[in-house]
């Protein structure tokens, strides 16, 4: 439980959206000056409001990405009916928001590594996985830019996504090393860096052939 002064209490209410006051005016409540209010740390209403705001943001972003790959934080905030501060508190960048929208796709790409290994040789599984990574990056609007940001950012919001992709690649590389088709000691982070060209492809071009060519170049470079 947190004990706060009246001024801080009203500030909390304004931030939570419970009270809406013209912020250009100074509001005072003289007869409450000596009182204190106790606010539960894990208020059910606060948690529900936070979830509602997050769901509204994700819904607005999903619809916007379906319409166009070009979206802005201001437009998403307006569309979701939340303030910019609320939006940035949940998703500090447009890339973080995009990754949240496409989290299911990222999960699917990561999980496909073990699925391919169960049905193919390690070498073939690695090729198929790179193709799938490229396909998702090109067919989901804004995902390529978000994945590129995840690859180069140390922000905690991107760490989980990057680790998912790197973990899947590590599984594939270890299997290929054991099979003898990939050089021992190959670093998955180096391979992802080499594959960064996938995020630069134009989705309106012949990206499928470009992806296959890039994948083949990278695979030749790590052969044993």
Secondary structure, DSSP 8 states (H G I E B T S, - for coil): -EEEEHHHHHHHHHHHTS----TTS----GGGTT-EEEE-TT-HHHHHHHHHHHHHHHHHHHHHHHH-S---HHHHHHHHT--HHHHHHH-SSHHHHHHHHTHHHHHHHHHHHHHHHHHS-HHHHHHHHHHHHHHHHHHSTTHHHHHHHHHH---HHHHHHHHHHHHHHHHHHHHHHHHTSB-TT--HHHHHHHGGGGGGS-TTS-HHHHHHHHHHHHHHHTB-
